[in-house]
Amino acid sequence: MQAKFKMNKREWIAQLRLTPGYLVLLFWLVFSIVLIGWIILASLSTTKEVFSNNLLESGFHFDNYIRVMEKHNLGVYFMNSALYSVSACIGTVLIGAPAAYVLSRFQFKGRKLLNNTFVLLMSVPVVMLILPLFKMAAQFSLTGSQLLLIILYICLNVPFSIFFLSGFFSSLPTALEEAAEIDGCSPAKAFWRIMFPLAQPGIVALCIINFINVWNEYFMALIFANQTSMRTVSIGLQVIVQSMRYSGDWAGMFAGVVVVFLPTFILFIFLSNKIMGNMTGGALKE
C-alpha cells in the first residue's frame, strides 16, 4: 500500500508539473471557441447588430450567405477552389505514389541523389519560382486558364508527396512483392494491385494535407488567377473585404469568412485523429 501511495504521489506531482501547459491549452481552446462562435453568430446577424454587439437580436439572417454567394461570386470561387484542391490531390497521388514506391523499394544508381533533390525542392520558397513559371506559362499559352493552376499546384506538392509516401512504402514487407512476382505479376501490376492499396492510410493523410494546403493557398492564385472566373476562395475573400469599404455589408463579409474556412474546419474536426495517426504510423514503421 505504501509503494502504491508513493507511486500515486509521483504521478500526482508529474501531473502538477504539467498544469501550466494544460492551462495554456485551455485558454487557447476557450479563445478559439469564442472567436469562431462570434464569427458564426455575426454571419447570421445584420451589420447593425454586429456593430452594436447585439448578435441575433432580430433572428437568423441566412440571406447573408445567399447574398455573398451570388452578389460577390463566392459560389464561383468556392467551386474553383474545390476543383483545384481535388485535382491537385489526385494528380499528386498519381505522380507521387509511383515515384515514392520506386525510390523506397528499388536500388539504382542516383537514388540517393534523387531523394535529396526532392527534399531540397521542399525548401525552395514559392516566391522564387514566380517569374520563371510565369515566363514558361506564357510560352506555352497557358496563362488565363484553370489548367495552369492545376498543373502548378500538382508540381508544387509532388516533392512533399514523394517524401511523405516513401516512409509508408519502405515499411511494407518485401514478401508481398516476392509472392506477386511468383504469381507472374509485373512490378507495375504488383504496385497498383498490392502495394498501393496497402499504403492507403498514408495516401488518405496526404490527400487531406494537400487539400488543405491548396484550399488555403493565396500567393500563386493571386499571380496566375488573373480572371474573375479563375479566382479561389482566398482571393475572393480579399475582394469581399475590400468591397466592404464601400458597401458596408459586414455581416455578408463574416458569412464569406465562414464559407471559406468551413471545409478545412470540418476536415480538422472529423479527420484530425486520422491525419495524426497515419502520419505517426508511417514514421514509426519507417
MARRO-679100 format. One record per residue: residue in three letters; z, y, x of N, C-alpha, C in turn. Coordinates in nm, 3 decimals. Each point is the difference from the previous one (the first is absolute). Layout:
% MARRO-679100
res,npz,npy,npx,capz,capy,capx,cpz,cpy,cpx
ALA,Z,Y,X,Z,Y,X,Z,Y,X
...
//
This chain:
% MARRO-679100
res,npz,npy,npx,capz,capy,capx,cpz,cpy,cpx
MET,0.000,-0.120,0.082,0.000,0.120,-0.082,0.000,0.126,0.086
GLN,0.078,-0.008,0.110,0.007,0.116,0.089,-0.135,0.026,0.066
ALA,-0.069,-0.109,0.041,-0.132,0.016,0.062,-0.099,0.057,-0.101
LYS,0.012,-0.050,-0.124,-0.090,0.050,-0.104,0.026,0.146,-0.028
PHE,0.128,0.040,0.003,0.034,0.140,-0.022,-0.056,0.087,0.111
LYS,0.014,-0.050,0.125,-0.052,0.077,0.113,-0.151,0.016,-0.009
MET,-0.068,-0.108,-0.040,-0.145,0.007,-0.012,-0.040,0.099,-0.108
ASN,0.070,-0.002,-0.113,-0.029,0.095,-0.107,0.028,0.142,0.045
LYS,0.101,0.016,0.080,0.034,0.133,0.050,-0.110,0.050,0.092
ARG,-0.053,-0.088,0.084,-0.110,0.040,0.088,-0.122,0.041,-0.083
GLU,-0.030,-0.079,-0.103,-0.113,0.035,-0.085,0.022,0.134,-0.069
TRP,0.125,0.024,-0.041,0.031,0.128,-0.066,-0.019,0.117,0.095
ILE,0.041,-0.019,0.124,-0.015,0.107,0.100,-0.148,0.023,0.030
ALA,-0.077,-0.110,0.007,-0.144,0.013,0.026,-0.070,0.075,-0.113
GLN,0.039,-0.032,-0.125,-0.058,0.070,-0.113,0.041,0.146,-0.002
LEU,0.124,0.027,0.042,0.049,0.138,0.003,-0.078,0.084,0.099
ARG,-0.041,-0.061,0.110,-0.079,0.073,0.099,-0.139,0.035,-0.053
LEU,-0.047,-0.080,-0.095,-0.132,0.026,-0.058,0.005,0.100,-0.115
THR,0.118,0.044,-0.037,0.015,0.090,-0.115,-0.081,0.129,0.014
PRO,0.001,0.067,0.117,-0.082,0.123,0.011,-0.148,-0.025,-0.028
GLY,-0.052,-0.113,0.048,-0.140,-0.032,-0.029,-0.024,-0.024,-0.147
TYR,0.094,-0.070,-0.066,-0.013,-0.022,-0.144,0.003,0.132,-0.077
LEU,0.086,0.092,0.044,0.009,0.130,-0.068,-0.129,0.079,0.014
VAL,-0.060,-0.006,0.119,-0.128,0.070,0.021,-0.108,-0.060,-0.090
LEU,-0.007,-0.134,-0.005,-0.098,-0.066,-0.086,0.024,0.032,-0.147
LEU,0.127,0.003,-0.041,0.032,0.033,-0.138,-0.041,0.142,-0.035
PHE,0.026,0.093,0.093,-0.040,0.138,-0.023,-0.152,0.012,-0.012
TRP,-0.074,-0.069,0.088,-0.146,0.005,-0.004,-0.054,-0.063,-0.128
LEU,0.063,-0.109,-0.045,-0.042,-0.066,-0.124,0.020,0.092,-0.120
VAL,0.117,0.061,-0.008,0.028,0.091,-0.113,-0.094,0.120,0.004
PHE,-0.023,0.055,0.119,-0.090,0.114,0.015,-0.142,-0.035,-0.046
SER,-0.048,-0.119,0.041,-0.135,-0.042,-0.036,-0.012,-0.022,-0.150
ILE,0.101,-0.065,-0.060,-0.004,-0.026,-0.144,0.001,0.131,-0.078
VAL,0.086,0.093,0.041,0.007,0.130,-0.070,-0.131,0.076,0.015
LEU,-0.057,0.000,0.120,-0.124,0.074,0.026,-0.115,-0.058,-0.081
ILE,-0.018,-0.133,0.008,-0.110,-0.063,-0.074,0.020,0.013,-0.150
GLY,0.125,-0.017,-0.044,0.029,0.015,-0.143,-0.030,0.140,-0.050
TRP,0.034,0.103,0.081,-0.027,0.138,-0.042,-0.150,0.026,-0.011
ILE,-0.076,-0.052,0.096,-0.146,0.019,-0.003,-0.059,-0.065,-0.125
ILE,0.046,-0.122,-0.033,-0.052,-0.069,-0.118,0.035,0.077,-0.128
LEU,0.124,0.047,-0.010,0.040,0.078,-0.117,-0.077,0.132,-0.009
ALA,-0.024,0.063,0.116,-0.075,0.125,0.002,-0.145,-0.022,-0.044
SER,-0.056,-0.117,0.034,-0.138,-0.029,-0.040,-0.013,-0.020,-0.150
LEU,0.111,-0.026,-0.068,-0.002,-0.022,-0.145,0.053,0.121,-0.077
SER,0.024,0.111,0.072,0.049,0.123,-0.062,-0.108,0.107,0.003
THR,0.032,0.117,-0.053,-0.092,0.113,0.007,0.033,0.082,0.125
THR,-0.093,0.088,0.038,0.022,0.084,0.118,0.121,0.090,-0.019
LYS,0.018,0.051,-0.121,0.116,0.086,-0.029,0.130,-0.076,0.019
GLU,0.003,-0.124,-0.045,0.120,-0.082,0.016,0.026,-0.034,0.145
VAL,-0.104,-0.013,0.079,0.018,-0.029,0.142,0.070,0.116,0.069
PHE,-0.044,0.123,-0.028,0.058,0.117,0.065,0.140,0.032,-0.054
SER,0.026,-0.032,-0.124,0.133,0.024,-0.057,0.095,-0.116,0.022
ASN,-0.051,-0.109,0.060,0.079,-0.120,0.028,0.057,-0.063,-0.127
ASN,-0.073,0.014,-0.109,0.037,-0.066,-0.126,-0.105,-0.108,-0.029
LEU,-0.001,-0.100,0.083,-0.104,-0.101,-0.009,0.011,-0.079,-0.130
LEU,-0.119,-0.028,-0.059,-0.011,-0.080,-0.123,0.069,0.066,-0.120
GLU,0.020,0.132,0.006,0.066,0.068,-0.112,-0.083,-0.010,-0.128
SER,-0.132,0.005,0.013,-0.089,-0.008,-0.117,-0.062,-0.136,-0.016
GLY,0.054,-0.101,0.069,-0.053,-0.135,-0.013,-0.092,-0.038,0.115
PHE,-0.064,-0.115,-0.015,-0.089,-0.052,0.104,-0.140,0.058,-0.018
HIS,-0.058,0.046,0.109,-0.134,0.059,-0.002,-0.093,-0.086,0.086
PHE,-0.050,-0.109,-0.060,-0.092,-0.088,0.072,-0.139,0.064,0.016
ASP,-0.020,0.110,-0.071,-0.128,0.069,0.013,-0.018,0.060,0.139
ASN,0.112,0.015,0.076,-0.013,0.048,0.138,-0.085,-0.096,0.083
TYR,0.019,-0.128,-0.021,-0.076,-0.101,0.073,-0.147,-0.001,-0.043
ILE,-0.022,0.013,-0.130,-0.137,0.003,-0.050,-0.073,0.122,0.054
ARG,0.068,0.113,0.003,-0.062,0.124,0.046,-0.034,-0.006,0.149
VAL,0.093,-0.052,0.081,-0.025,-0.003,0.144,-0.107,-0.104,0.035
MET,-0.011,-0.106,-0.079,-0.102,-0.102,0.026,-0.139,0.050,-0.036
GLU,-0.010,0.079,-0.105,-0.130,0.046,-0.047,-0.038,0.136,0.058
LYS,0.088,0.097,-0.012,-0.032,0.137,0.042,-0.013,0.012,0.151
HIS,0.089,-0.067,0.073,0.001,0.010,0.146,-0.068,-0.118,0.068
ASN,-0.068,-0.085,-0.078,-0.078,-0.113,0.055,0.085,-0.099,0.078
LEU,0.129,-0.008,-0.029,0.084,-0.093,0.074,-0.036,-0.144,-0.032
GLY,-0.055,-0.023,-0.118,-0.045,-0.134,-0.034,-0.112,-0.047,0.092
VAL,-0.092,0.091,0.033,-0.108,-0.033,0.093,0.055,-0.025,0.139
TYR,0.094,0.084,0.046,0.058,-0.018,0.132,0.078,-0.132,0.007
PHE,0.067,-0.034,-0.109,0.078,-0.124,-0.005,-0.092,-0.121,0.017
MET,-0.111,0.000,-0.071,-0.094,-0.112,0.011,-0.063,-0.006,0.139
ASN,-0.027,0.118,0.059,-0.055,0.002,0.136,0.098,-0.062,0.100
SER,0.127,0.039,-0.009,0.099,-0.056,0.092,0.017,-0.149,-0.021
ALA,-0.005,-0.044,-0.126,0.009,-0.143,-0.028,-0.118,-0.075,0.062
LEU,-0.120,0.059,-0.011,-0.119,-0.061,0.060,0.012,-0.008,0.151
TYR,0.040,0.110,0.064,0.014,0.001,0.145,0.107,-0.099,0.047
SER,0.114,-0.003,-0.068,0.111,-0.085,0.042,-0.033,-0.147,-0.015
VAL,-0.055,-0.038,-0.115,-0.033,-0.142,-0.023,-0.112,-0.044,0.094
SER,-0.102,0.083,0.016,-0.110,-0.035,0.090,0.047,-0.013,0.144
ALA,0.089,0.091,0.042,0.053,-0.008,0.137,0.082,-0.126,0.020
CYS,0.078,-0.038,-0.101,0.081,-0.123,0.011,-0.090,-0.122,0.014
ILE,-0.103,-0.009,-0.084,-0.092,-0.114,0.006,-0.075,-0.002,0.132
GLY,-0.052,0.116,0.042,-0.078,0.007,0.123,0.082,-0.034,0.123
THR,0.123,0.052,0.009,0.083,-0.027,0.117,0.040,-0.148,0.008
VAL,0.021,-0.063,-0.115,0.034,-0.142,0.002,-0.121,-0.084,0.042
LEU,-0.118,0.032,-0.054,-0.120,-0.077,0.033,-0.038,0.014,0.148
ILE,0.031,0.115,0.059,-0.031,0.020,0.142,0.118,-0.038,0.088
GLY,0.119,0.043,-0.038,0.116,-0.019,0.085,0.050,-0.144,0.006
ALA,-0.006,-0.072,-0.113,0.053,-0.137,0.000,-0.078,-0.093,0.093
PRO,-0.133,-0.006,-0.008,-0.072,-0.086,0.096,0.020,0.043,0.144
ALA,0.001,0.132,0.025,0.019,0.048,0.137,0.138,-0.037,0.052
ALA,0.103,0.016,-0.084,0.136,-0.036,0.041,0.011,-0.150,0.024
TYR,-0.068,-0.079,-0.081,0.004,-0.145,0.017,-0.061,-0.042,0.134
VAL,-0.114,0.058,0.032,-0.066,-0.034,0.126,0.085,0.044,0.118
LEU,0.055,0.121,-0.006,0.077,0.051,0.113,0.133,-0.073,0.019
SER,0.052,-0.059,-0.107,0.130,-0.065,0.010,-0.009,-0.151,0.022
ARG,-0.115,-0.061,-0.031,-0.010,-0.146,0.005,-0.094,-0.052,0.109
PHE,-0.088,0.083,0.051,-0.099,-0.045,0.097,0.023,0.068,0.134
GLN,-0.023,-0.076,0.106,0.008,0.053,0.135,-0.141,0.026,0.054
PHE,-0.026,0.122,0.038,-0.131,0.034,0.055,0.016,0.120,0.093
LYS,-0.101,0.022,0.079,0.003,0.107,0.099,-0.004,0.136,-0.071
GLY,0.092,0.088,0.037,0.007,0.132,-0.061,0.089,0.007,-0.122
ARG,0.067,-0.109,-0.035,0.085,-0.002,-0.119,0.116,0.099,0.013
LYS,0.066,-0.001,0.113,0.113,0.091,0.021,-0.046,0.145,-0.001
LEU,-0.117,0.026,0.056,-0.054,0.135,0.002,-0.027,0.050,-0.142
LEU,-0.056,-0.088,-0.083,-0.026,0.037,-0.139,0.130,0.029,-0.076
ASN,0.100,-0.084,0.020,0.129,0.023,-0.065,0.060,0.135,0.041
ASN,-0.005,0.029,0.128,0.053,0.128,0.050,-0.082,0.118,-0.052
THR,-0.130,-0.023,-0.017,-0.085,0.108,-0.052,0.037,0.035,-0.143
PHE,0.023,-0.100,-0.083,0.037,0.026,-0.139,0.136,0.069,-0.009
VAL,0.093,-0.040,0.087,0.130,0.067,0.002,-0.016,0.146,0.043
LEU,-0.087,0.024,0.099,-0.025,0.135,0.047,-0.064,0.086,-0.109
LEU,-0.092,-0.059,-0.076,-0.067,0.075,-0.106,0.097,0.045,-0.108
MET,0.108,-0.073,-0.019,0.100,0.039,-0.101,0.070,0.130,0.037
SER,0.001,0.034,0.129,0.071,0.119,0.046,-0.088,0.124,0.007
VAL,-0.130,-0.014,-0.030,-0.091,0.116,0.008,0.020,0.088,-0.123
PRO,0.031,0.129,0.016,0.016,0.089,-0.116,-0.132,0.016,-0.076
VAL,0.011,0.005,-0.131,-0.120,0.011,-0.084,-0.072,0.132,0.025
VAL,0.075,0.105,0.032,-0.061,0.132,0.019,-0.100,-0.002,0.115
MET,0.019,-0.089,0.099,-0.092,-0.008,0.112,-0.133,-0.064,-0.040
LEU,-0.003,-0.069,-0.112,-0.120,-0.071,-0.042,-0.087,0.078,-0.097
ILE,0.050,0.113,-0.049,-0.068,0.070,-0.107,-0.140,0.045,0.040
LEU,-0.012,0.071,0.112,-0.130,0.054,0.040,-0.103,-0.109,0.030
PRO,0.032,-0.101,0.082,-0.101,-0.104,0.023,-0.034,-0.078,-0.127
LEU,0.097,-0.024,-0.087,-0.028,-0.071,-0.125,-0.091,0.082,-0.091
PHE,0.026,0.130,-0.007,-0.082,0.086,-0.085,-0.144,0.007,0.052
LYS,-0.013,0.005,0.133,-0.134,0.004,0.059,-0.075,-0.130,-0.028
MET,0.067,-0.112,0.013,-0.063,-0.129,-0.029,-0.037,-0.012,-0.147
ALA,0.088,0.047,-0.087,-0.029,-0.007,-0.143,-0.121,0.085,-0.036
ALA,-0.013,0.117,0.064,-0.117,0.085,-0.026,-0.129,-0.065,0.050
GLN,0.007,-0.068,0.114,-0.120,-0.067,0.053,-0.048,-0.111,-0.091
PHE,0.093,-0.071,-0.063,-0.037,-0.111,-0.088,-0.010,0.042,-0.147
SER,0.007,0.132,-0.025,-0.014,0.055,-0.135,0.102,-0.059,-0.098
LEU,0.124,-0.013,0.047,0.107,-0.054,-0.084,0.092,0.106,-0.056
THR,-0.018,0.125,0.042,0.087,0.106,-0.049,-0.024,0.022,-0.149
GLY,0.110,0.029,-0.070,-0.011,0.024,-0.143,-0.007,-0.126,-0.083
SER,0.044,-0.114,0.055,-0.002,-0.125,-0.076,0.136,-0.068,0.009
GLN,0.037,-0.072,-0.104,0.125,-0.074,0.001,-0.003,-0.116,0.098
LEU,-0.118,-0.051,0.028,-0.013,-0.110,0.095,0.053,0.039,0.137
LEU,-0.020,0.126,0.038,0.047,0.047,0.130,0.152,-0.015,0.012
LEU,0.073,0.047,-0.102,0.146,-0.008,0.006,0.047,-0.145,-0.001
ILE,-0.067,-0.085,-0.076,0.037,-0.142,-0.002,-0.016,-0.061,0.138
ILE,-0.112,0.030,0.066,-0.024,-0.053,0.135,0.105,0.054,0.098
LEU,0.031,0.128,-0.010,0.098,0.059,0.091,0.138,-0.061,-0.019
TYR,0.042,-0.016,-0.125,0.132,-0.057,-0.025,0.008,-0.144,0.048
ILE,-0.108,-0.075,-0.015,0.000,-0.138,0.050,0.011,-0.002,0.151
CYS,-0.083,0.080,0.067,-0.002,0.001,0.147,0.134,0.048,0.058
LEU,0.062,0.098,-0.063,0.125,0.053,0.051,0.116,-0.097,-0.016
ASN,-0.008,-0.089,-0.097,0.110,-0.094,-0.026,-0.023,-0.138,0.062
VAL,-0.119,-0.026,0.054,-0.028,-0.130,0.059,0.089,-0.030,0.121
PRO,0.021,0.093,0.095,0.085,-0.034,0.116,0.140,-0.044,-0.040
PHE,0.063,0.073,-0.092,0.134,-0.040,-0.044,-0.004,-0.134,-0.073
SER,-0.105,-0.022,-0.080,-0.011,-0.126,-0.075,-0.010,-0.118,0.095
ILE,-0.079,0.013,0.107,-0.013,-0.109,0.098,0.132,-0.024,0.071
PHE,0.064,0.108,0.041,0.130,-0.013,0.067,0.104,-0.064,-0.091
PHE,-0.001,0.038,-0.126,0.099,-0.049,-0.096,-0.021,-0.148,-0.031
LEU,-0.125,-0.041,-0.023,-0.028,-0.137,-0.041,0.002,-0.099,0.116
SER,-0.012,0.049,0.123,0.001,-0.091,0.115,0.130,-0.079,0.007
GLY,0.111,0.063,-0.036,0.128,-0.070,0.004,0.007,-0.113,-0.101
PHE,-0.061,0.019,-0.116,0.003,-0.105,-0.102,-0.089,-0.118,0.038
PHE,-0.118,0.030,0.052,-0.090,-0.110,0.036,0.051,-0.078,0.121
SER,0.061,0.070,0.094,0.051,-0.070,0.119,0.118,-0.090,-0.033
SER,0.067,0.025,-0.116,0.116,-0.081,-0.037,-0.038,-0.129,-0.073
LEU,-0.124,-0.012,-0.045,-0.041,-0.119,-0.074,-0.020,-0.118,0.094
PRO,0.037,-0.121,-0.042,-0.011,-0.118,0.089,-0.145,-0.036,0.029
THR,-0.026,-0.040,0.122,-0.136,-0.039,0.040,-0.041,-0.133,-0.059
ALA,0.095,-0.078,-0.048,-0.033,-0.131,-0.058,-0.091,0.013,-0.121
LEU,0.011,0.112,-0.071,-0.086,0.021,-0.117,-0.146,0.013,0.041
GLU,-0.025,0.072,0.106,-0.137,0.015,0.048,-0.054,-0.131,0.056
GLU,0.085,-0.074,0.067,-0.043,-0.129,0.055,-0.035,-0.097,-0.111
ALA,0.079,0.000,-0.108,-0.030,-0.087,-0.114,-0.130,0.043,-0.067
ALA,-0.022,0.131,-0.011,-0.124,0.049,-0.061,-0.121,-0.036,0.085
GLU,0.017,0.005,0.132,-0.111,-0.036,0.089,-0.035,-0.148,-0.012
ILE,0.103,-0.084,-0.015,-0.024,-0.144,-0.018,-0.076,-0.027,-0.129
ASP,0.030,0.081,-0.103,-0.067,-0.017,-0.129,-0.140,0.062,-0.002
GLY,-0.041,0.058,0.112,-0.135,0.053,0.008,-0.014,0.146,-0.034
CYS,0.111,0.073,-0.009,-0.006,0.144,-0.031,-0.036,0.078,0.127
SER,-0.087,0.096,-0.016,-0.030,0.091,0.109,0.114,0.100,0.014
PRO,0.012,0.070,0.114,0.107,0.099,0.014,0.000,0.106,-0.109
ALA,-0.120,0.045,-0.041,-0.008,0.100,-0.106,0.049,-0.055,-0.133
LYS,-0.040,-0.123,-0.032,0.042,-0.061,-0.127,0.150,-0.028,0.003
ALA,0.052,-0.043,0.114,0.144,-0.025,0.011,0.080,0.129,-0.018
PHE,-0.057,0.110,0.050,0.070,0.128,-0.017,0.008,0.040,-0.146
TRP,-0.113,0.001,-0.072,-0.002,0.050,-0.137,0.070,-0.094,-0.097
ARG,-0.006,-0.130,0.026,0.056,-0.097,-0.095,0.146,-0.035,0.027
ILE,0.044,0.013,0.127,0.135,-0.045,0.034,0.085,0.116,0.054
MET,-0.045,0.064,0.107,0.083,0.098,0.070,0.015,0.130,-0.080
PHE,-0.109,0.043,-0.061,0.006,0.125,-0.077,0.099,-0.011,-0.117
PRO,-0.004,-0.105,-0.081,0.101,-0.011,-0.109,0.143,-0.010,0.053
LEU,0.020,-0.066,0.114,0.135,-0.013,0.054,0.055,0.134,0.050
ALA,-0.087,0.092,0.035,0.043,0.133,0.045,0.014,0.098,-0.115
GLN,0.003,-0.050,-0.122,0.005,0.087,-0.118,0.119,0.096,0.000
PRO,0.122,-0.042,0.040,0.111,0.097,0.003,-0.029,0.122,0.085
GLY,-0.056,-0.022,0.120,-0.034,0.114,0.086,-0.113,0.082,-0.056
ILE,-0.097,-0.063,-0.063,-0.114,0.072,-0.058,0.045,0.087,-0.117
VAL,0.090,-0.054,-0.083,0.053,0.079,-0.112,0.076,0.122,0.051
ALA,0.087,-0.020,0.098,0.075,0.113,0.056,-0.094,0.102,0.063
LEU,-0.104,-0.048,0.069,-0.096,0.091,0.063,-0.074,0.082,-0.106
CYS,-0.042,-0.064,-0.108,-0.071,0.071,-0.107,0.087,0.108,-0.062
ILE,0.127,-0.029,-0.018,0.091,0.100,-0.059,0.015,0.119,0.094
ILE,0.019,-0.028,0.129,0.016,0.109,0.098,-0.126,0.085,0.009
ASN,-0.117,-0.065,0.008,-0.125,0.074,0.010,-0.028,0.079,-0.128
PHE,0.032,-0.057,-0.115,-0.020,0.071,-0.126,0.082,0.129,-0.002
ILE,0.125,-0.009,0.040,0.086,0.119,0.001,-0.050,0.103,0.100
ASN,-0.043,-0.045,0.118,-0.050,0.092,0.103,-0.124,0.075,-0.048
VAL,-0.095,-0.073,-0.058,-0.123,0.064,-0.046,0.027,0.089,-0.121
TRP,0.087,-0.043,-0.089,0.031,0.079,-0.119,0.060,0.135,0.038
ASN,0.086,0.001,0.101,0.068,0.124,0.041,-0.076,0.077,0.107
GLU,-0.113,-0.052,0.046,-0.074,0.066,0.109,-0.052,0.137,-0.046
TYR,0.008,0.096,0.089,-0.038,0.138,-0.037,-0.106,0.058,0.093
PHE,0.016,-0.016,0.131,-0.082,0.075,0.094,-0.147,-0.041,-0.005
MET,-0.028,-0.131,0.003,-0.138,-0.046,-0.004,-0.067,0.039,-0.131
ALA,0.074,-0.012,-0.109,-0.056,0.038,-0.130,-0.028,0.150,-0.006
LEU,0.083,0.080,0.064,-0.020,0.144,0.001,-0.130,0.038,0.070
ILE,-0.035,-0.072,0.106,-0.119,0.032,0.079,-0.126,-0.059,-0.063
PHE,0.004,-0.125,-0.041,-0.122,-0.071,-0.040,-0.022,-0.002,-0.152
ALA,0.102,0.021,-0.079,-0.020,0.007,-0.146,-0.032,0.144,-0.038
ASN,-0.122,0.042,0.029,-0.040,0.139,-0.018,-0.057,0.030,-0.138
GLN,0.012,-0.093,-0.092,-0.045,0.021,-0.137,0.113,-0.035,-0.096
THR,0.001,0.066,-0.116,0.106,-0.025,-0.098,0.001,-0.145,-0.045
SER,-0.116,-0.061,-0.013,-0.009,-0.138,-0.047,0.050,-0.102,0.102
MET,0.025,0.044,0.125,0.045,-0.090,0.106,0.148,0.016,0.033
ARG,0.065,0.101,-0.052,0.136,0.031,0.041,0.099,-0.110,-0.035
THR,0.105,-0.010,0.082,0.109,-0.095,-0.024,0.115,0.071,-0.071
VAL,0.102,-0.076,-0.038,0.112,0.059,-0.073,0.078,0.098,0.088
SER,0.007,-0.026,0.131,0.072,0.092,0.088,-0.069,0.135,0.006
ILE,-0.133,0.000,0.009,-0.074,0.126,-0.001,0.006,0.064,-0.139
GLY,-0.012,-0.082,-0.104,0.007,0.052,-0.137,0.133,0.065,-0.029
LEU,0.108,-0.057,0.051,0.132,0.059,-0.022,0.011,0.135,0.069
GLN,-0.059,0.012,0.119,0.001,0.129,0.068,-0.077,0.105,-0.081
VAL,-0.112,-0.039,-0.058,-0.078,0.092,-0.083,0.080,0.042,-0.122
ILE,0.073,-0.094,-0.060,0.082,0.032,-0.117,0.110,0.099,0.038
VAL,0.065,-0.023,0.113,0.106,0.091,0.045,-0.054,0.140,0.023
GLN,-0.117,0.010,0.061,-0.060,0.131,0.024,-0.037,0.070,-0.130
SER,-0.044,-0.078,-0.099,-0.039,0.060,-0.128,0.121,0.050,-0.079
MET,0.121,-0.048,0.033,0.119,0.043,-0.071,0.027,0.149,0.019
ARG,-0.052,0.057,0.109,0.020,0.143,0.024,-0.064,0.084,-0.111
TYR,-0.103,-0.053,-0.061,-0.074,0.077,-0.100,0.026,-0.051,-0.143
SER,0.012,-0.133,-0.017,0.020,-0.053,-0.135,0.146,-0.005,-0.040
GLY,0.091,-0.018,0.095,0.142,-0.004,-0.031,0.042,-0.127,-0.073
ASP,-0.081,-0.103,0.007,0.031,-0.126,-0.070,0.082,-0.090,0.091
TRP,0.125,0.036,0.020,0.085,-0.074,0.092,0.039,-0.137,-0.057
ALA,0.014,-0.008,-0.130,0.028,-0.131,-0.060,-0.116,-0.097,0.025
GLY,-0.123,0.051,-0.009,-0.117,-0.083,0.030,-0.003,-0.041,0.146
MET,0.047,0.089,0.088,0.003,-0.035,0.142,0.096,-0.115,0.025
PHE,0.117,0.004,-0.062,0.095,-0.110,0.017,-0.054,-0.130,-0.060
ALA,-0.076,0.012,-0.108,-0.065,-0.120,-0.055,-0.100,-0.057,0.100
GLY,-0.072,0.087,0.069,-0.092,-0.045,0.104,0.072,-0.067,0.115
VAL,0.117,0.053,0.038,0.079,-0.061,0.107,0.042,-0.142,-0.038
VAL,0.042,-0.017,-0.126,0.042,-0.133,-0.046,-0.118,-0.097,0.003
VAL,-0.118,0.046,-0.045,-0.118,-0.087,0.000,-0.037,-0.042,0.141
VAL,0.015,0.090,0.097,-0.040,-0.028,0.138,0.095,-0.101,0.065
PHE,0.133,0.020,-0.017,0.092,-0.087,0.072,0.037,-0.126,-0.077
LEU,-0.042,-0.011,-0.127,0.039,-0.114,-0.082,-0.048,-0.135,0.056
PRO,-0.128,-0.016,0.041,-0.044,-0.131,0.051,0.079,-0.047,0.123
THR,0.018,0.088,0.098,0.076,-0.040,0.119,0.147,-0.022,-0.033
PHE,0.053,0.077,-0.094,0.139,-0.017,-0.042,0.021,-0.137,-0.063
ILE,-0.094,-0.040,-0.085,0.008,-0.132,-0.064,-0.010,-0.111,0.104
LEU,-0.091,0.017,0.097,-0.013,-0.101,0.106,0.130,-0.015,0.078
PHE,0.064,0.111,0.034,0.125,-0.007,0.075,0.112,-0.062,-0.082
ILE,0.005,0.032,-0.129,0.108,-0.050,-0.084,-0.009,-0.152,-0.017
PHE,-0.119,-0.049,-0.030,-0.016,-0.141,-0.035,-0.038,-0.089,0.118
LEU,-0.055,0.058,0.107,-0.051,-0.083,0.108,0.062,0.030,0.136
SER,0.104,0.084,0.004,0.060,0.035,0.128,0.062,-0.122,0.067
ASN,0.067,-0.085,-0.078,0.058,-0.121,0.057,-0.107,-0.093,0.054
LYS,-0.112,-0.008,-0.072,-0.110,-0.086,0.044,-0.060,0.052,0.130
ILE,-0.014,0.132,0.010,-0.056,0.059,0.122,0.090,-0.030,0.120
MET,0.128,0.031,-0.015,0.093,-0.020,0.112,0.016,-0.148,0.033
GLY,0.003,-0.085,-0.104,0.015,-0.143,0.025,-0.119,-0.057,0.074
ASN,-0.121,0.039,-0.041,-0.120,-0.051,0.066,-0.013,0.051,0.143
MET,0.034,0.128,0.020,-0.009,0.056,0.135,0.102,-0.066,0.092
THR,0.123,-0.018,-0.049,0.103,-0.064,0.080,-0.033,-0.146,0.028
GLY,-0.056,-0.067,-0.102,-0.037,-0.139,0.019,-0.104,-0.017,0.107
GLY,-0.101,0.086,-0.001,-0.103,-0.007,0.103,0.054,0.031,0.138
ALA,0.092,0.094,0.007,0.058,0.035,0.130,0.083,-0.113,0.056
LEU,0.080,-0.067,-0.088,0.084,-0.109,0.046,-0.082,-0.120,0.043
LYS,-0.108,-0.028,-0.074,-0.081,-0.116,0.034,-0.072,0.018,0.132
GLU,-0.039,0.127,0.022,-0.073,0.024,0.124,0.089,-0.020,0.121
//
